[in-house]
């Protein structure tokens, strides 16, 4: 599947805020971003308007050191990474 660019997501959220939620402006919002791709998280946060507060799962960043240098490999991460035993 071809991935959508970050601008498409930002535009869709703006349209939801303006038209579907009948907000007079789309400059402030609380957004929860669900992704396993740290690059998508970084790009979305960097491109989002300054008034948007972006929430996300911290494990996306915390597991970065375990990710391969190339590619997302989220399915590999799900199978290969294990929590240490307590």
C-alpha positions, -999 to 999 in steps of 0.1 A, spaced: 0 0 0 13 35 -8 17 55 23 0 89 26 22 119 31 20 138 64 5 168 47 -26 147 38 -31 138 74 -27 174 85 -52 186 59 -77 159 69 -75 169 106 -79 206 96 -110 197 76 -125 177 104 -120 205 128 -135 232 105 -163 213 89 -173 182 109 -167 196 144 -179 231 134 -149 247 151 -145 284 141 -108 279 138 -85 249 134 -55 264 151 -59 247 185 -66 210 190 -56 180 211 -45 153 187 -36 116 196 -13 102 169 -13 64 167 17 51 148 45 26 152 68 46 129 91 70 146 98 88 114 61 95 109 58 107 145 88 131 140 75 144 107 39 149 120 50 167 151 74 189 131 47 198 105 17 203 129 5 238 136 19 253 168 -15 253 185 -20 216 182 -10 195 212 2 161 199 -1 131 222 14 97 213 26 64 227 60 70 243 71 35 234 75 46 198 105 68 209 117 45 237 121 15 213 140 35 187 173 22 199 161 -14 191 149 -6 156 170 -15 125 188 14 109 168 11 77 130 9 72 101 8 97 101 -30 103 73 -27 128 63 -63 123 99 -74 129 98 -53 161 66 -69 173 80 -104 169 117 -98 178 116 -74 208 108 -89 242 104 -73 276 131 -84 300 119 -108 327 114 -93 361 
